[in-house]
């Protein structure tokens, strides 16, 4: 899996898992949604599904289902703070465009 996680994202994921007190890792996936067609999913994982792939990246377990893998090749996950706003940001080289609000993208 050619995916990268910035140090800021890795630390934030570790922090979330530590405060949660349990969890195998973080799932990154896709769902059909929004103006452009696809939206990212982030959720904690306690148990793997049959179609999950587990990747250890920078000390963090990332879980991706096999259907999402093709769309997430080469992606970078970052955690950004700007003023009072903070959140995960996806830099996806496969995205051909995204909607005006930034909630969904197309490949």
N, CA, C and O atoms as a GROMACS GRO file, in nm:
protein
  428
    1UNK      N    1   0.086  -0.119   0.000
    1UNK     CA    2   0.000   0.000   0.000
    1UNK      C    3   0.088   0.122   0.000
    1UNK      O    4   0.168   0.142   0.092
    2UNK      N    5   0.075   0.202  -0.100
    2UNK     CA    6   0.151   0.326  -0.108
    2UNK      C    7   0.068   0.439  -0.050
    2UNK      O    8   0.000   0.511  -0.123
    3UNK      N    9   0.073   0.454   0.081
    3UNK     CA   10   0.000   0.559   0.152
    3UNK      C   11   0.095   0.620   0.253
    3UNK      O   12   0.178   0.549   0.311
    4UNK      N   13   0.083   0.749   0.275
    4UNK     CA   14   0.166   0.813   0.376
    4UNK      C   15   0.079   0.886   0.477
    4UNK      O   16  -0.034   0.927   0.448
    5UNK      N   17   0.134   0.899   0.595
    5UNK     CA   18   0.068   0.972   0.703
    5UNK      C   19   0.170   1.073   0.755
    5UNK      O   20   0.284   1.036   0.785
    6UNK      N   21   0.131   1.197   0.766
    6UNK     CA   22   0.223   1.297   0.821
    6UNK      C   23   0.243   1.272   0.970
    6UNK      O   24   0.158   1.209   1.034
    7UNK      N   25   0.353   1.320   1.027
    7UNK     CA   26   0.373   1.305   1.172
    7UNK      C   27   0.257   1.363   1.253
    7UNK      O   28   0.220   1.306   1.356
    8UNK      N   29   0.201   1.476   1.209
    8UNK     CA   30   0.088   1.536   1.282
    8UNK      C   31  -0.033   1.444   1.282
    8UNK      O   32  -0.100   1.431   1.384
    9UNK      N   33  -0.062   1.379   1.169
    9UNK     CA   34  -0.175   1.286   1.161
    9UNK      C   35  -0.149   1.163   1.246
    9UNK      O   36  -0.240   1.116   1.316
   10UNK      N   37  -0.028   1.109   1.242
   10UNK     CA   38   0.004   0.990   1.321
   10UNK      C   39  -0.012   1.019   1.470
   10UNK      O   40  -0.069   0.938   1.543
   11UNK      N   41   0.038   1.133   1.515
   11UNK     CA   42   0.024   1.168   1.657
   11UNK      C   43  -0.121   1.187   1.697
   11UNK      O   44  -0.161   1.148   1.807
   12UNK      N   45  -0.200   1.247   1.610
   12UNK     CA   46  -0.342   1.270   1.642
   12UNK      C   47  -0.418   1.137   1.651
   12UNK      O   48  -0.501   1.119   1.740
   13UNK      N   49  -0.390   1.046   1.559
   13UNK     CA   50  -0.454   0.914   1.562
   13UNK      C   51  -0.416   0.840   1.690
   13UNK      O   52  -0.502   0.782   1.756
   14UNK      N   53  -0.287   0.842   1.725
   14UNK     CA   54  -0.242   0.777   1.849
   14UNK      C   55  -0.311   0.837   1.970
   14UNK      O   56  -0.351   0.766   2.062
   15UNK      N   57  -0.326   0.969   1.971
   15UNK     CA   58  -0.392   1.039   2.081
   15UNK      C   59  -0.539   0.999   2.092
   15UNK      O   60  -0.588   0.973   2.202
   16UNK      N   61  -0.609   0.993   1.978
   16UNK     CA   62  -0.750   0.951   1.978
   16UNK      C   63  -0.764   0.809   2.030
   16UNK      O   64  -0.852   0.782   2.112
   17UNK      N   65  -0.678   0.718   1.984
   17UNK     CA   66  -0.687   0.579   2.028
   17UNK      C   67  -0.655   0.566   2.177
   17UNK      O   68  -0.719   0.487   2.247
   18UNK      N   69  -0.557   0.642   2.225
   18UNK     CA   70  -0.521   0.637   2.368
   18UNK      C   71  -0.635   0.688   2.454
   18UNK      O   72  -0.667   0.626   2.556
   19UNK      N   73  -0.699   0.799   2.415
   19UNK     CA   74  -0.810   0.850   2.496
   19UNK      C   75  -0.933   0.763   2.485
   19UNK      O   76  -1.015   0.760   2.577
   20UNK      N   77  -0.947   0.693   2.375
   20UNK     CA   78  -1.058   0.599   2.360
   20UNK      C   79  -1.038   0.476   2.448
   20UNK      O   80  -1.135   0.417   2.496
   21UNK      N   81  -0.913   0.439   2.470
   21UNK     CA   82  -0.883   0.328   2.559
   21UNK      C   83  -0.884   0.191   2.494
   21UNK      O   84  -0.852   0.092   2.559
   22UNK      N   85  -0.918   0.183   2.368
   22UNK     CA   86  -0.918   0.056   2.296
   22UNK      C   87  -0.920   0.085   2.147
   22UNK      O   88  -0.941   0.199   2.104
   23UNK      N   89  -0.899  -0.018   2.069
   23UNK     CA   90  -0.905  -0.004   1.924
   23UNK      C   91  -0.784  -0.061   1.856
   23UNK      O   92  -0.671  -0.044   1.901
   24UNK      N   93  -0.809  -0.129   1.746
   24UNK     CA   94  -0.704  -0.189   1.665
   24UNK      C   95  -0.635  -0.084   1.579
   24UNK      O   96  -0.515  -0.093   1.555
   25UNK      N   97  -0.711   0.016   1.533
   25UNK     CA   98  -0.655   0.119   1.447
   25UNK      C   99  -0.765   0.207   1.390
   25UNK      O  100  -0.874   0.217   1.445
   26UNK      N  101  -0.732   0.271   1.279
   26UNK     CA  102  -0.824   0.365   1.214
   26UNK      C  103  -0.857   0.316   1.075
   26UNK      O  104  -0.768   0.285   0.995
   27UNK      N  105  -0.986   0.310   1.045
   27UNK     CA  106  -1.032   0.272   0.912
   27UNK      C  107  -1.040   0.397   0.825
   27UNK      O  108  -1.096   0.500   0.865
   28UNK      N  109  -0.984   0.386   0.706
   28UNK     CA  110  -1.000   0.489   0.603
   28UNK      C  111  -1.072   0.421   0.488
   28UNK      O  112  -1.023   0.321   0.434
   29UNK      N  113  -1.184   0.474   0.451
   29UNK     CA  114  -1.262   0.414   0.344
   29UNK      C  115  -1.335   0.519   0.265
   29UNK      O  116  -1.315   0.639   0.283
   30UNK      N  117  -1.419   0.473   0.176
   30UNK     CA  118  -1.497   0.561   0.089
   30UNK      C  119  -1.643   0.522   0.092
   30UNK      O  120  -1.677   0.406   0.116
   31UNK      N  121  -1.729   0.619   0.068
   31UNK     CA  122  -1.871   0.593   0.052
   31UNK      C  123  -1.921   0.683  -0.061
   31UNK      O  124  -1.862   0.786  -0.090
   32UNK      N  125  -2.030   0.642  -0.123
   32UNK     CA  126  -2.093   0.723  -0.225
   32UNK      C  127  -2.167   0.836  -0.155
   32UNK      O  128  -2.253   0.813  -0.070
   33UNK      N  129  -2.131   0.960  -0.191
   33UNK     CA  130  -2.190   1.073  -0.121
   33UNK      C  131  -2.154   1.204  -0.190
   33UNK      O  132  -2.062   1.209  -0.271
   34UNK      N  133  -2.229   1.308  -0.159
   34UNK     CA  134  -2.197   1.443  -0.200
   34UNK      C  135  -2.220   1.473  -0.346
   34UNK      O  136  -2.272   1.391  -0.422
   35UNK      N  137  -2.180   1.591  -0.384
   35UNK     CA  138  -2.200   1.642  -0.520
   35UNK      C  139  -2.112   1.569  -0.622
   35UNK      O  140  -2.154   1.546  -0.736
   36UNK      N  141  -1.991   1.532  -0.581
   36UNK     CA  142  -1.895   1.476  -0.676
   36UNK      C  143  -1.893   1.324  -0.679
   36UNK      O  144  -1.837   1.266  -0.773
   37UNK      N  145  -1.952   1.258  -0.582
   37UNK     CA  146  -1.965   1.113  -0.591
   37UNK      C  147  -1.906   1.030  -0.480
   37UNK      O  148  -1.965   0.929  -0.443
   38UNK      N  149  -1.791   1.068  -0.423
   38UNK     CA  150  -1.728   0.987  -0.319
   38UNK      C  151  -1.686   1.075  -0.202
   38UNK      O  152  -1.644   1.190  -0.221
   39UNK      N  153  -1.696   1.019  -0.082
   39UNK     CA  154  -1.653   1.090   0.038
   39UNK      C  155  -1.571   0.994   0.124
   39UNK      O  156  -1.592   0.872   0.120
   40UNK      N  157  -1.480   1.048   0.202
   40UNK     CA  158  -1.395   0.967   0.289
   40UNK      C  159  -1.469   0.930   0.416
   40UNK      O  160  -1.556   1.003   0.464
   41UNK      N  161  -1.432   0.814   0.468
   41UNK     CA  162  -1.483   0.765   0.596
   41UNK      C  163  -1.363   0.745   0.688
   41UNK      O  164  -1.263   0.686   0.648
   42UNK      N  165  -1.372   0.794   0.809
   42UNK     CA  166  -1.273   0.767   0.914
   42UNK      C  167  -1.349   0.711   1.033
   42UNK      O  168  -1.444   0.773   1.080
   43UNK      N  169  -1.306   0.594   1.082
   43UNK     CA  170  -1.371   0.537   1.199
   43UNK      C  171  -1.274   0.446   1.272
   43UNK      O  172  -1.184   0.387   1.211
   44UNK      N  173  -1.293   0.434   1.402
   44UNK     CA  174  -1.212   0.343   1.481
   44UNK      C  175  -1.251   0.200   1.450
   44UNK      O  176  -1.368   0.171   1.422
   45UNK      N  177  -1.155   0.110   1.457
   45UNK     CA  178  -1.179  -0.031   1.430
   45UNK      C  179  -1.140  -0.112   1.553
   45UNK      O  180  -1.029  -0.101   1.604
   46UNK      N  181  -1.234  -0.194   1.600
   46UNK     CA  182  -1.206  -0.286   1.710
   46UNK      C  183  -1.184  -0.428   1.658
   46UNK      O  184  -1.107  -0.504   1.717
   47UNK      N  185  -1.251  -0.464   1.548
   47UNK     CA  186  -1.239  -0.596   1.488
   47UNK      C  187  -1.230  -0.581   1.337
   47UNK      O  188  -1.298  -0.496   1.278
   48UNK      N  189  -1.148  -0.664   1.274
   48UNK     CA  190  -1.134  -0.661   1.129
   48UNK      C  191  -1.250  -0.732   1.061
   48UNK      O  192  -1.301  -0.831   1.113
   49UNK      N  193  -1.291  -0.681   0.946
   49UNK     CA  194  -1.389  -0.748   0.860
   49UNK      C  195  -1.312  -0.840   0.765
   49UNK      O  196  -1.190  -0.829   0.752
   50UNK      N  197  -1.383  -0.930   0.699
   50UNK     CA  198  -1.319  -1.025   0.608
   50UNK      C  199  -1.248  -0.957   0.491
   50UNK      O  200  -1.147  -1.008   0.442
   51UNK      N  201  -1.298  -0.842   0.446
   51UNK     CA  202  -1.239  -0.774   0.330
   51UNK      C  203  -1.144  -0.661   0.369
   51UNK      O  204  -1.113  -0.576   0.286
   52UNK      N  205  -1.097  -0.659   0.494
   52UNK     CA  206  -1.007  -0.554   0.540
   52UNK      C  207  -0.861  -0.591   0.519
   52UNK      O  208  -0.822  -0.708   0.529
   53UNK      N  209  -0.782  -0.490   0.488
   53UNK     CA  210  -0.637  -0.502   0.482
   53UNK      C  211  -0.582  -0.412   0.592
   53UNK      O  212  -0.626  -0.298   0.608
   54UNK      N  213  -0.484  -0.463   0.668
   54UNK     CA  214  -0.424  -0.388   0.778
   54UNK      C  215  -0.283  -0.346   0.737
   54UNK      O  216  -0.204  -0.427   0.690
   55UNK      N  217  -0.253  -0.217   0.756
   55UNK     CA  218  -0.122  -0.162   0.724
   55UNK      C  219  -0.068  -0.088   0.846
   55UNK      O  220  -0.138  -0.006   0.904
   56UNK      N  221   0.055  -0.118   0.884
   56UNK     CA  222   0.122  -0.045   0.991
   56UNK      C  223   0.203   0.066   0.925
   56UNK      O  224   0.301   0.039   0.855
   57UNK      N  225   0.162   0.190   0.946
   57UNK     CA  226   0.228   0.305   0.884
   57UNK      C  227   0.265   0.404   0.994
   57UNK      O  228   0.178   0.457   1.064
   58UNK      N  229   0.393   0.429   1.010
   58UNK     CA  230   0.442   0.526   1.108
   58UNK      C  231   0.387   0.501   1.248
   58UNK      O  232   0.348   0.595   1.318
   59UNK      N  233   0.383   0.375   1.289
   59UNK     CA  234   0.337   0.341   1.423
   59UNK      C  235   0.187   0.341   1.442
   59UNK      O  236   0.139   0.334   1.555
   60UNK      N  237   0.113   0.350   1.333
   60UNK     CA  238  -0.034   0.354   1.339
   60UNK      C  239  -0.089   0.242   1.250
   60UNK      O  240  -0.042   0.222   1.138
   61UNK      N  241  -0.188   0.170   1.300
   61UNK     CA  242  -0.256   0.070   1.218
   61UNK      C  243  -0.367   0.138   1.137
   61UNK      O  244  -0.458   0.200   1.192
   62UNK      N  245  -0.356   0.124   1.005
   62UNK     CA  246  -0.457   0.178   0.914
   62UNK      C  247  -0.527   0.059   0.850
   62UNK      O  248  -0.462  -0.032   0.799
   63UNK      N  249  -0.658   0.060   0.852
   63UNK     CA  250  -0.739  -0.048   0.797
   63UNK      C  251  -0.814   0.007   0.676
   63UNK      O  252  -0.880   0.110   0.685
   64UNK      N  253  -0.803  -0.064   0.564
   64UNK     CA  254  -0.870  -0.023   0.441
   64UNK      C  255  -0.938  -0.145   0.381
   64UNK      O  256  -0.875  -0.251   0.369
   65UNK      N  257  -1.065  -0.132   0.343
   65UNK     CA  258  -1.134  -0.242   0.277
   65UNK      C  259  -1.085  -0.253   0.133
   65UNK      O  260  -1.041  -0.154   0.074
   66UNK      N  261  -1.092  -0.373   0.078
   66UNK     CA  262  -1.035  -0.399  -0.055
   66UNK      C  263  -1.102  -0.316  -0.165
   66UNK      O  264  -1.036  -0.285  -0.264
   67UNK      N  265  -1.228  -0.279  -0.152
   67UNK     CA  266  -1.295  -0.197  -0.253
   67UNK      C  267  -1.238  -0.056  -0.258
   67UNK      O  268  -1.234   0.005  -0.365
   68UNK      N  269  -1.195  -0.004  -0.145
   68UNK     CA  270  -1.144   0.133  -0.139
   68UNK      C  271  -0.997   0.144  -0.178
   68UNK      O  272  -0.950   0.252  -0.212
   69UNK      N  273  -0.925   0.032  -0.173
   69UNK     CA  274  -0.781   0.035  -0.197
   69UNK      C  275  -0.742   0.104  -0.327
   69UNK      O  276  -0.649   0.186  -0.328
   70UNK      N  277  -0.809   0.074  -0.435
   70UNK     CA  278  -0.773   0.129  -0.566
   70UNK      C  279  -0.782   0.281  -0.569
   70UNK      O  280  -0.706   0.346  -0.640
   71UNK      N  281  -0.876   0.338  -0.493
   71UNK     CA  282  -0.896   0.482  -0.492
   71UNK      C  283  -0.805   0.554  -0.393
   71UNK      O  284  -0.791   0.677  -0.397
   72UNK      N  285  -0.742   0.477  -0.304
   72UNK     CA  286  -0.660   0.537  -0.199
   72UNK      C  287  -0.511   0.518  -0.220
   72UNK      O  288  -0.431   0.561  -0.137
   73UNK      N  289  -0.471   0.455  -0.330
   73UNK     CA  290  -0.329   0.438  -0.360
   73UNK      C  291  -0.262   0.574  -0.372
   73UNK      O  292  -0.308   0.660  -0.447
   74UNK      N  293  -0.153   0.594  -0.300
   74UNK     CA  294  -0.077   0.718  -0.309
   74UNK      C  295  -0.129   0.832  -0.223
   74UNK      O  296  -0.074   0.941  -0.227
   75UNK      N  297  -0.233   0.808  -0.146
   75UNK     CA  298  -0.294   0.914  -0.065
   75UNK      C  299  -0.203   0.953   0.052
   75UNK      O  300  -0.128   0.871   0.105
   76UNK      N  301  -0.213   1.078   0.092
   76UNK     CA  302  -0.146   1.127   0.212
   76UNK      C  303  -0.253   1.177   0.308
   76UNK      O  304  -0.341   1.254   0.270
   77UNK      N  305  -0.244   1.132   0.433
   77UNK     CA  306  -0.334   1.178   0.537
   77UNK      C  307  -0.258   1.275   0.626
   77UNK      O  308  -0.150   1.244   0.677
   78UNK      N  309  -0.314   1.392   0.644
   78UNK     CA  310  -0.251   1.496   0.725
   78UNK      C  311  -0.350   1.541   0.831
   78UNK      O  312  -0.471   1.522   0.817
   79UNK      N  313  -0.299   1.602   0.937
   79UNK     CA  314  -0.384   1.665   1.037
   79UNK      C  315  -0.344   1.811   1.043
   79UNK      O  316  -0.228   1.843   1.068
   80UNK      N  317  -0.440   1.899   1.020
   80UNK     CA  318  -0.411   2.041   1.004
   80UNK      C  319  -0.488   2.122   1.107
   80UNK      O  320  -0.606   2.096   1.133
   81UNK      N  321  -0.420   2.220   1.167
   81UNK     CA  322  -0.482   2.317   1.257
   81UNK      C  323  -0.468   2.454   1.194
   81UNK      O  324  -0.358   2.497   1.160
   82UNK      N  325  -0.581   2.522   1.177
   82UNK     CA  326  -0.581   2.658   1.125
   82UNK      C  327  -0.673   2.742   1.213
   82UNK      O  328  -0.795   2.733   1.203
   83UNK      N  329  -0.614   2.823   1.299
   83UNK     CA  330  -0.694   2.901   1.393
   83UNK      C  331  -0.770   2.809   1.487
   83UNK      O  332  -0.711   2.725   1.554
   84UNK      N  333  -0.901   2.826   1.492
   84UNK     CA  334  -0.984   2.742   1.578
   84UNK      C  335  -1.026   2.612   1.511
   84UNK      O  336  -1.082   2.524   1.575
   85UNK      N  337  -0.998   2.600   1.381
   85UNK     CA  338  -1.038   2.481   1.306
   85UNK      C  339  -0.924   2.380   1.302
   85UNK      O  340  -0.807   2.416   1.290
   86UNK      N  341  -0.960   2.254   1.312
   86UNK     CA  342  -0.864   2.146   1.300
   86UNK      C  343  -0.933   2.024   1.242
   86UNK      O  344  -1.053   2.004   1.262
   87UNK      N  345  -0.856   1.942   1.171
   87UNK     CA  346  -0.914   1.820   1.117
   87UNK      C  347  -0.818   1.749   1.024
   87UNK      O  348  -0.712   1.801   0.988
   88UNK      N  349  -0.858   1.629   0.985
   88UNK     CA  350  -0.779   1.550   0.892
   88UNK      C  351  -0.800   1.602   0.751
   88UNK      O  352  -0.910   1.643   0.714
   89UNK      N  353  -0.694   1.600   0.674
   89UNK     CA  354  -0.698   1.646   0.536
   89UNK      C  355  -0.641   1.535   0.448
   89UNK      O  356  -0.538   1.476   0.480
   90UNK      N  357  -0.709   1.508   0.338
   90UNK     CA  358  -0.667   1.404   0.244
   90UNK      C  359  -0.606   1.469   0.122
   90UNK      O  360  -0.667   1.555   0.059
   91UNK      N  361  -0.486   1.426   0.088
   91UNK     CA  362  -0.422   1.468  -0.036
   91UNK      C  363  -0.419   1.344  -0.125
   91UNK      O  364  -0.334   1.256  -0.109
   92UNK      N  365  -0.513   1.339  -0.220
   92UNK     CA  366  -0.535   1.219  -0.300
   92UNK      C  367  -0.497   1.247  -0.446
   92UNK      O  368  -0.566   1.324  -0.514
   93UNK      N  369  -0.389   1.185  -0.494
   93UNK     CA  370  -0.348   1.207  -0.633
   93UNK      C  371  -0.445   1.146  -0.735
   93UNK      O  372  -0.438   1.179  -0.853
   94UNK      N  373  -0.535   1.059  -0.691
   94UNK     CA  374  -0.632   0.996  -0.779
   94UNK      C  375  -0.755   1.084  -0.804
   94UNK      O  376  -0.830   1.060  -0.899
   95UNK      N  377  -0.775   1.184  -0.720
   95UNK     CA  378  -0.894   1.270  -0.733
   95UNK      C  379  -0.880   1.359  -0.856
   95UNK      O  380  -0.780   1.428  -0.874
   96UNK      N  381  -0.982   1.357  -0.939
   96UNK     CA  382  -0.985   1.439  -1.060
   96UNK      C  383  -1.052   1.573  -1.034
   96UNK      O  384  -1.033   1.668  -1.110
   97UNK      N  385  -1.130   1.580  -0.927
   97UNK     CA  386  -1.199   1.703  -0.892
   97UNK      C  387  -1.274   1.684  -0.761
   97UNK      O  388  -1.293   1.572  -0.715
   98UNK      N  389  -1.316   1.796  -0.702
   98UNK     CA  390  -1.397   1.788  -0.581
   98UNK      C  391  -1.503   1.894  -0.584
   98UNK      O  392  -1.494   1.992  -0.659
   99UNK      N  393  -1.605   1.875  -0.503
   99UNK     CA  394  -1.715   1.970  -0.501
   99UNK      C  395  -1.670   2.100  -0.434
   99UNK      O  396  -1.566   2.103  -0.369
  100UNK      N  397  -1.748   2.204  -0.448
  100UNK     CA  398  -1.713   2.334  -0.394
  100UNK      C  399  -1.699   2.337  -0.244
  100UNK      O  400  -1.619   2.415  -0.192
  101UNK      N  401  -1.775   2.254  -0.173
  101UNK     CA  402  -1.766   2.255  -0.026
  101UNK      C  403  -1.653   2.167   0.024
  101UNK      O  404  -1.620   2.171   0.142
  102UNK      N  405  -1.592   2.086  -0.064
  102UNK     CA  406  -1.478   2.003  -0.025
  102UNK      C  407  -1.515   1.874   0.044
  102UNK      O  408  -1.427   1.804   0.094
  103UNK      N  409  -1.643   1.840   0.047
  103UNK     CA  410  -1.688   1.719   0.118
  103UNK      C  411  -1.677   1.592   0.033
  103UNK      O  412  -1.672   1.482   0.087
  104UNK      N  413  -1.674   1.606  -0.099
  104UNK     CA  414  -1.669   1.487  -0.183
  104UNK      C  415  -1.577   1.511  -0.301
  104UNK      O  416  -1.539   1.625  -0.331
  105UNK      N  417  -1.541   1.402  -0.368
  105UNK     CA  418  -1.448   1.411  -0.481
  105UNK      C  419  -1.488   1.309  -0.588
  105UNK      O  420  -1.572   1.221  -0.564
  106UNK      N  421  -1.427   1.322  -0.704
  106UNK     CA  422  -1.450   1.228  -0.813
  106UNK      C  423  -1.315   1.177  -0.862
  106UNK      O  424  -1.214   1.246  -0.853
  107UNK      N  425  -1.315   1.054  -0.916
  107UNK     CA  426  -1.192   0.995  -0.970
  107UNK      C  427  -1.208   0.967  -1.117
  107UNK      O  428  -1.116   0.917  -1.181
   0.00000   0.00000   0.00000
